Every structure is written in C-alpha cells, then in structure tokens.
C-alpha cells in the first residue's frame, strides 16, 4: 500500500530552469525525482505546491509524492539530502492523508522579494537579491503595497495570460520594509498569476525611484489591462517563503 509523504524543500534556484521538470534541462523536480529513485528504487512523480521560475529560490516549497517504501519520512529525507546537490535540501518530511494535494489544498502562498539597496554591490547577495544602487523611497513603496491588498483583477501584473480566463486573486498582506541596505517586499495571497510578484515589484520599484507616484501605481491596477505594469523585476531576488494550509498536512 502506498503512503503519501510531504517534503518541505529549500533551494537556491540559480542553476535550475525552474521547479517544474523539463526534458534535458536541470530542474528542482527533476533532481528530486532522481534522488527519490536512488533512495527508494521507485520511479516517483512528485507534485509541487507552486511553480517557481528559472532563478527563483524557495525556503518552504511543499512537495507531495506516493511511495511503497516502508522507511520513515525523515529517514527518506536524510537519504535524499545525501544524493541531492548542495543547493537543494529537504528540511522536513511527514506522512499525510491520501487525498492531500499540495497545490489545491493551499490556503495561501508567501513570497519575499529582496532588493540590495546600496551604492555598492554585495558579492555575497548577488544571486539572492536584486542590486538597486539608487536610494529607494521605501515608505512610498509600502503605501503602494496597500493598494493591492484585497480581491482585484491582477491581469496588469501578470504575463502569459493566453490560457487564463480568471485573473482575479486575493492578496491578504503586502508590505515593503527596510533593514539596513536590504529592502524586502513581502506579499501573501491565495494564489498568484504567472510572474505576478515580479511584475508587482517592478512597478513598486518605479514608485521607489520616483518615476511614478502611488496614484500612478493604482492606475496600473485599475486599468485591468494585461501586462500593463513595468517590466518584471529579475527572478533572482524572489523567494517562495512559505505555503500555508489549514492543518490538513498534519
């Protein structure tokens, strides 16, 4: 009888072509499934809570799979970490009900976008934060964040909408704050459209650089025009922080 296991993954997405498996390209899912076969002897297909693009990182990606192995989940996790590269790690593992679906059952996802806002670059942060040397008006960026809180049509902050008819999403929290030279944009929503966070941050940067004001930012949202926002911020500053559930995983 198969057991459904959930893994909590942390990864540096720099070397990978996103989370979703792709033929002949390195991906997070592909690496995890190769390691699972080495550990269990089974060809196992995994299911991710959310798709991350090339260069995007994660601290709390949720992955589910079924296995006939009788090993304890944490034993499998430790074995996976032996086979996985140093830029992917299983942080936790546990069994769940057979009907658990990491994508469908998620109540919300949390993303952070990191901006190194200093005249000088930071070599240690070059793959995890976007360097913006001009001083950002973080207070105005935070004001703009409050405009996207609530249920809205987020088509202006998305891309690849050819096959999407529903572009309405609910943002539960959004804020921008500074800690020293690091500026962080934190957004929590029930779900996200393709590149929604990066397009949103791209527009917030325009506010922070005083190229548009908060009213202009609101005008982008109110336009409902697909991809009306500024070009997206680069992927390497983005991190999937956490996926929230109602306790069903436990």
Secondary structure as GFF3:
##gff-version 3
##sequence-region A 1 250
A	DSSP	beta_strand	3	11	.	.	.	ID=ss1
A	DSSP	three_ten_helix	13	15	.	.	.	ID=ss2
A	DSSP	alpha_helix	28	40	.	.	.	ID=ss3
A	DSSP	beta_strand	47	48	.	.	.	ID=ss4
A	DSSP	beta_strand	57	67	.	.	.	ID=ss5
A	DSSP	alpha_helix	73	83	.	.	.	ID=ss6
A	DSSP	beta_strand	88	96	.	.	.	ID=ss7
A	DSSP	beta_strand	108	116	.	.	.	ID=ss8
A	DSSP	three_ten_helix	123	125	.	.	.	ID=ss9
A	DSSP	beta_strand	130	131	.	.	.	ID=ss10
A	DSSP	alpha_helix	138	148	.	.	.	ID=ss11
A	DSSP	beta_strand	150	153	.	.	.	ID=ss12
A	DSSP	three_ten_helix	155	157	.	.	.	ID=ss13
A	DSSP	beta_strand	168	179	.	.	.	ID=ss14
A	DSSP	beta_strand	182	189	.	.	.	ID=ss15
A	DSSP	alpha_helix	196	208	.	.	.	ID=ss16
A	DSSP	alpha_helix	214	223	.	.	.	ID=ss17
A	DSSP	three_ten_helix	235	237	.	.	.	ID=ss18
A	DSSP	beta_strand	238	244	.	.	.	ID=ss19
###
